[in-house]
Amino acid sequence: MPSTELLIAFFATTAIFAYIPGPAMLYAAAQTMARGRWSGLTAALGIHLGGYVHVVAAAAGLSVLFHAVPTLYVAVKLAGALYLIWLGISLFRARAQDDAVISGSVASGTVPKSARRAFFESITVEVLNPKTAIFFMAFLPQFIDASAAFPVWLQFLVLGTIVNLMFSSADVVCVVLAGALITRLRRSSHAQHLMRRAGGVVLVGLGVHVALQKS
């Protein structure tokens, strides 16, 4: 593995990147605002699991394809952006039952269904985010030691897993904070409606940002 000095720099830099507010944190917060804390946590889990696709891709060198084939990068980016926008619009069109999910006043079977939907949606969002693939491919090599006992691909997997875990911890913190806000507003049906709409706005905004952001 890399030297102790290199690992210290790796952990410090990763923590900085992880806790700077970014799209994943905003997405997890939006899901929490729209569907409740449990859905936010499952969304964070979905983002985490989707991140491993990019970790494995970085270890296999597949992310180089995005550099070699710019059209592929743009296509995946736009697909992810459109999916985010569609999710945001779907929140605007959601039935009043979603407000009841946030307040916890529905039957017990409804919350798991909402959380399950957030989980699978989040995996898709993360897998369709080429920026994550580029980040892993650009960031991890800075801390890879080619002369170490472990092969390079294994170092990619280990360091990538650590990065993914740290970023997910930030997402969970964001969900907890958003959940605390929802708890305060739980008694107001109007506030619940506004929170769901706010979640939709955040998702649409993220989609537009991703679509217009330069490579």
TIGU-64886 format. One record per residue: x, y, z of N, C-alpha, C in turn; residue in one letter. Coordinates in steps of 0.02 Angstrom, whole numbers, plus 50000, padded with zeros to 5 digits. Layout:
n_east	n_north	n_up	ca_east	ca_north	ca_up	c_east	c_north	c_up	code
X	Y	Z	X	Y	Z	X	Y	Z	A .
...
This chain:
n_east	n_north	n_up	ca_east	ca_north	ca_up	c_east	c_north	c_up	code
50042	49940	50000	50000	50000	50000	50044	50062	50000	M .
50016	50121	49985	50054	50183	49985	50085	50195	50054	P .
50134	50240	50057	50168	50257	50119	50119	50291	50168	S .
50140	50294	50232	50098	50325	50283	50084	50398	50267	T .
50135	50434	50244	50127	50505	50227	50076	50513	50170	E .
50079	50468	50122	50033	50472	50065	49962	50456	50087	L .
49955	50409	50133	49889	50390	50158	49857	50446	50199	L .
49899	50481	50239	49873	50537	50278	49847	50591	50231	I .
49886	50606	50180	49864	50656	50130	49801	50633	50095	A .
49797	50568	50082	49738	50540	50049	49675	50549	50091	F .
49679	50531	50156	49621	50537	50200	49601	50610	50209	F .
49649	50654	50217	49634	50725	50227	49601	50755	50166	A .
49628	50740	50107	49600	50767	50045	49531	50738	50031	T .
49523	50674	50044	49458	50642	50033	49404	50672	50078	T .
49421	50684	50141	49373	50714	50188	49351	50783	50165	A .
49399	50821	50139	49383	50888	50114	49334	50884	50056	I .
49351	50840	50008	49307	50832	49950	49238	50806	49970	F .
49237	50759	50018	49174	50726	50037	49125	50774	50069	A .
49151	50819	50112	49106	50862	50151	49095	50931	50121	Y .
49123	50943	50061	49103	51003	50024	49036	50987	49990	I .
48984	51027	50003	48918	51013	49973	48923	51003	49898	P .
48895	50947	49876	48897	50930	49805	48831	50900	49782	G .
48827	50879	49719	48765	50852	49692	48737	50792	49730	P .
48781	50746	49752	48756	50687	49788	48722	50706	49853	A .
48752	50754	49890	48722	50776	49953	48655	50811	49941	M .
48653	50852	49889	48591	50887	49872	48537	50837	49851	L .
48558	50786	49814	48510	50735	49791	48481	50697	49851	Y .
48525	50676	49897	48501	50640	49956	48455	50684	49998	A .
48472	50748	50004	48430	50794	50042	48362	50803	50008	A .
48363	50807	49941	48301	50816	49903	48255	50756	49913	A .
48284	50696	49912	48243	50636	49922	48214	50635	49993	Q .
48253	50659	50041	48229	50662	50110	48172	50712	50116	T .
48180	50770	50086	48129	50822	50088	48064	50799	50054	M .
48072	50761	50000	48014	50741	49961	47979	50679	49989	A .
48018	50633	50018	47989	50568	50037	48001	50547	50109	R .
48039	50586	50146	48051	50569	50215	48121	50543	50228	G .
48138	50539	50293	48207	50521	50312	48227	50451	50290	R .
48181	50402	50296	48198	50334	50278	48214	50329	50204	W .
48176	50363	50162	48190	50364	50090	48257	50399	50076	S .
48272	50451	50115	48337	50485	50107	48395	50438	50123	G .
48387	50398	50175	48441	50352	50193	48449	50297	50140	L .
48394	50271	50114	48399	50221	50062	48427	50251	49997	T .
48412	50316	49986	48441	50350	49928	48516	50355	49936	A .
48539	50372	49997	48611	50375	50011	48644	50307	50000	A .
48609	50254	50020	48634	50186	50010	48638	50170	49935	L .
48587	50191	49897	48588	50179	49825	48645	50215	49791	G .
48658	50278	49812	48715	50316	49784	48780	50280	49801	I .
48784	50254	49863	48845	50219	49884	48858	50157	49842	H .
48806	50117	49832	48815	50056	49793	48830	50072	49719	L .
48797	50124	49693	48811	50145	49624	48882	50168	49616	G .
48910	50197	49670	48979	50220	49668	49029	50164	49655	G .
49013	50104	49678	49059	50048	49668	49066	50029	49594	Y .
49016	50045	49555	49022	50034	49482	49080	50075	49455	V .
49086	50138	49479	49140	50182	49457	49207	50162	49487	H .
49206	50135	49548	49268	50111	49579	49297	50054	49538	V .
49254	50006	49521	49276	49949	49481	49298	49972	49412	V .
49262	50020	49383	49280	50046	49317	49348	50079	49319	A .
49361	50116	49373	49427	50149	49380	49482	50097	49386	A .
49468	50044	49426	49518	49991	49435	49532	49956	49369	A .
49481	49949	49327	49489	49915	49263	49512	49962	49208	A .
49515	50027	49223	49537	50075	49173	49483	50094	49124	G .
49420	50076	49139	49366	50088	49092	49349	50163	49086	L .
49365	50201	49138	49349	50272	49136	49387	50309	49082	S .
49442	50278	49059	49481	50308	49005	49439	50315	48942	V .
49387	50273	48937	49343	50276	48878	49310	50345	48872	L .
49293	50375	48929	49261	50440	48927	49307	50493	48899	F .
49372	50485	48911	49421	50532	48883	49432	50517	48809	H .
49432	50453	48792	49447	50433	48723	49387	50445	48677	A .
49327	50438	48704	49266	50446	48664	49222	50499	48697	V .
49235	50563	48682	49196	50618	48712	49121	50612	48701	P .
49101	50584	48644	49030	50578	48629	48996	50532	48679	T .
49031	50480	48700	49003	50434	48750	48993	50469	48816	L .
49042	50510	48834	49037	50548	48897	48976	50594	48896	Y .
48968	50631	48840	48912	50677	48834	48845	50640	48836	V .
48842	50582	48803	48780	50544	48800	48760	50520	48870	A .
48809	50493	48908	48794	50469	48975	48775	50527	49021	V .
48810	50584	49014	48795	50642	49055	48724	50668	49042	K .
48705	50672	48979	48638	50696	48963	48584	50647	48986	L .
48599	50582	48981	48551	50532	49005	48540	50540	49080	A .
48593	50550	49117	48587	50561	49189	48550	50625	49205	G .
48564	50678	49167	48531	50743	49178	48456	50738	49166	A .
48437	50706	49111	48366	50698	49094	48331	50655	49146	L .
48366	50605	49173	48336	50562	49224	48323	50602	49288	Y .
48370	50646	49307	48361	50688	49366	48301	50735	49357	L .
48297	50765	49297	48242	50811	49283	48175	50774	49285	I .
48174	50714	49258	48113	50674	49259	48093	50657	49331	W .
48142	50640	49373	48127	50625	49443	48098	50687	49478	L .
48127	50746	49464	48102	50806	49494	48031	50822	49473	G .
48017	50814	49409	47950	50827	49384	47900	50777	49413	I .
47922	50716	49422	47877	50665	49451	47858	50683	49523	S .
47902	50718	49558	47885	50739	49626	47831	50793	49625	L .
47835	50837	49575	47783	50888	49568	47715	50856	49555	F .
47715	50800	49519	47653	50768	49500	47631	50714	49549	R .
47670	50704	49602	47656	50651	49650	47589	50663	49684	A .
47558	50609	49705	47493	50614	49738	47501	50639	49809	R .
47447	50660	49838	47448	50687	49907	47473	50634	49956	A .
47470	50572	49937	47492	50518	49981	47565	50526	50000	Q .
47606	50556	49955	47676	50566	49970	47686	50612	50030	D .
47641	50662	50038	47645	50705	50096	47632	50665	50160	D .
47587	50617	50154	47572	50575	50212	47632	50530	50229	A .
47670	50510	50178	47729	50470	50190	47779	50509	50231	V .
47788	50574	50213	47835	50616	50250	47813	50624	50322	I .
47749	50632	50334	47724	50643	50402	47719	50578	50442	S .
47725	50521	50407	47722	50457	50442	47651	50435	50459	G .
47601	50462	50425	47531	50447	50442	47499	50396	50397	S .
47540	50361	50355	47512	50312	50310	47523	50242	50337	V .
47494	50193	50303	47504	50124	50322	47577	50105	50317	A .
47598	50058	50358	47669	50040	50362	47697	50015	50296	S .
47656	49989	50252	47681	49962	50189	47700	50015	50138	G .
47676	50077	50148	47688	50129	50099	47759	50156	50103	T .
47784	50165	50164	47851	50192	50174	47905	50148	50143	V .
47904	50082	50155	47954	50039	50122	47950	50044	50046	P .
47890	50051	50019	47883	50057	49946	47916	50120	49921	K .
47905	50176	49956	47936	50239	49937	48011	50236	49944	S .
48035	50205	49998	48107	50199	50010	48139	50154	49957	A .
48104	50101	49939	48130	50055	49888	48137	50091	49821	R .
48089	50133	49805	48092	50171	49743	48151	50219	49744	R .
48160	50254	49801	48216	50300	49807	48282	50264	49800	A .
48286	50203	49827	48348	50163	49824	48367	50148	49752	F .
48320	50121	49713	48337	50103	49644	48347	50164	49599	F .
48310	50217	49612	48321	50278	49574	48391	50305	49586	E .
48414	50301	49648	48479	50329	49666	48536	50289	49635	S .
48529	50224	49631	48580	50183	49598	48586	50205	49525	I .
48528	50214	49493	48529	50234	49422	48561	50303	49413	T .
48543	50350	49458	48572	50417	49454	48648	50415	49459	V .
48673	50376	49507	48745	50374	49517	48782	50339	49460	E .
48754	50285	49436	48786	50249	49380	48788	50292	49318	V .
48737	50334	49308	48735	50377	49249	48772	50443	49259	L .
48813	50447	49311	48851	50509	49324	48924	50500	49302	N .
48941	50521	49242	49010	50510	49218	49061	50552	49256	P .
49038	50605	49289	49083	50646	49329	49115	50605	49385	K .
49077	50558	49412	49103	50515	49465	49159	50471	49438	T .
49148	50444	49378	49199	50401	49346	49263	50441	49334	A .
49255	50502	49308	49313	50544	49295	49349	50562	49359	I .
49309	50576	49412	49340	50594	49477	49383	50537	49503	F .
49357	50476	49503	49396	50420	49528	49459	50409	49486	F .
49452	50417	49421	49510	50405	49377	49562	50460	49385	M .
49540	50521	49401	49587	50576	49408	49616	50581	49479	A .
49575	50563	49529	49595	50572	49599	49637	50515	49625	F .
49615	50453	49615	49649	50396	49645	49721	50386	49623	L .
49738	50397	49559	49808	50387	49539	49858	50430	49577	P .
49834	50486	49606	49879	50529	49644	49906	50494	49706	Q .
49871	50441	49727	49890	50407	49789	49906	50333	49778	F .
49918	50316	49717	49937	50247	49699	50013	50241	49698	I .
50038	50190	49730	50111	50177	49732	50126	50116	49689	D .
50154	50128	49631	50167	50073	49584	50218	50024	49611	A .
50259	50045	49659	50311	50001	49686	50287	49964	49748	S .
50225	49975	49768	50198	49942	49828	50189	49867	49817	A .
50181	49831	49873	50174	49758	49868	50108	49739	49834	A .
50055	49778	49846	49991	49763	49816	49989	49788	49744	F .
49956	49750	49700	49950	49773	49630	49910	49837	49625	P .
49920	49873	49570	49887	49938	49561	49811	49931	49562	V .
49784	49879	49529	49712	49872	49526	49682	49863	49596	W .
49719	49827	49640	49694	49816	49708	49697	49881	49748	L .
49749	49921	49737	49752	49986	49769	49694	50031	49748	Q .
49677	50027	49683	49620	50065	49659	49556	50044	49696	F .
49546	49979	49704	49486	49954	49736	49483	49975	49810	L .
49540	49968	49845	49541	49984	49917	49531	50059	49928	V .
49570	50100	49893	49564	50172	49901	49496	50198	49876	L .
49472	50169	49821	49406	50189	49796	49350	50173	49845	G .
49356	50116	49878	49306	50097	49928	49306	50146	49987	T .
49366	50166	50008	49371	50215	50063	49340	50281	50043	I .
49355	50304	49982	49326	50366	49957	49250	50361	49956	V .
49224	50306	49930	49152	50296	49925	49119	50297	49994	N .
49150	50265	50043	49124	50263	50111	49123	50333	50142	L .
49176	50371	50131	49180	50438	50160	49129	50485	50129	M .
49121	50481	50063	49071	50522	50030	49001	50503	50054	F .
48989	50439	50064	48924	50417	50087	48910	50440	50158	S .
48962	50444	50199	48952	50469	50268	48927	50541	50266	S .
48953	50581	50218	48930	50650	50210	48858	50652	50187	A .
48839	50606	50143	48770	50602	50119	48723	50587	50177	D .
48744	50541	50221	48702	50522	50278	48693	50581	50325	V .
48747	50618	50337	48742	50678	50380	48692	50727	50350	V .
48694	50736	50285	48648	50781	50251	48576	50757	50258	C .
48565	50692	50253	48498	50663	50261	48472	50675	50332	V .
48516	50665	50381	48495	50674	50451	48475	50746	50464	V .
48514	50793	50437	48498	50864	50446	48432	50882	50412	L .
48423	50856	50350	48360	50869	50315	48301	50836	50351	A .
48314	50777	50379	48261	50742	50416	48241	50780	50478	G .
48290	50812	50511	48275	50852	50571	48230	50911	50553	A .
48244	50940	50495	48203	50996	50471	48131	50973	50458	L .
48125	50915	50427	48059	50888	50412	48020	50875	50476	I .
48054	50849	50527	48022	50834	50590	47990	50897	50620	T .
48025	50952	50614	48000	51015	50639	47937	51038	50602	R .
47935	51020	50537	47879	51044	50495	47824	50992	50487	L .
47831	50936	50521	47787	50879	50510	47713	50895	50523	R .
47700	50938	50571	47631	50952	50590	47593	50994	50539	R .
47629	51026	50494	47597	51070	50445	47592	51035	50378	S .
47530	51022	50355	47521	50989	50290	47545	51034	50233	S .
47536	51100	50242	47560	51147	50191	47636	51145	50186	H .
47669	51140	50243	47742	51137	50243	47766	51072	50210	A .
47731	51017	50222	47749	50954	50192	47744	50959	50116	Q .
47691	50991	50093	47682	51000	50021	47739	51041	49992	H .
47757	51094	50028	47812	51137	50004	47878	51099	50004	L .
47890	51056	50053	47952	51018	50056	47957	50970	49997	M .
47900	50939	49980	47901	50894	49922	47915	50933	49858	R .
47884	50991	49852	47898	51033	49794	47971	51057	49792	R .
47997	51073	49851	48067	51095	49855	48114	51040	49833	A .
48098	50978	49853	48138	50921	49831	48137	50914	49756	G .
48078	50924	49726	48072	50921	49653	48113	50975	49619	G .
48111	51036	49648	48150	51091	49620	48225	51075	49622	V .
48248	51048	49677	48319	51031	49684	48340	50980	49631	V .
48299	50928	49621	48315	50876	49572	48316	50904	49501	L .
48266	50945	49484	48265	50975	49417	48325	51021	49409	V .
48340	51060	49461	48398	51104	49458	48463	51066	49449	G .
48470	51010	49484	48530	50968	49475	48535	50942	49404	L .
48478	50920	49377	48478	50894	49309	48499	50947	49258	G .
48473	51007	49266	48491	51062	49221	48565	51079	49229	V .
48588	51080	49292	48659	51095	49304	48705	51044	49272	H .
48687	50980	49279	48728	50927	49248	48728	50933	49172	V .
48670	50947	49144	48665	50951	49071	48705	51009	49043	A .
48706	51066	49078	48739	51125	49052	48812	51131	49073	L .
48832	51090	49122	48901	51094	49146	48950	51070	49093	Q .
49003	51107	49086	49054	51088	49036	49092	51028	49061	K .
49117	50988	49014	49154	50927	49031	49217	50944	49068	S .
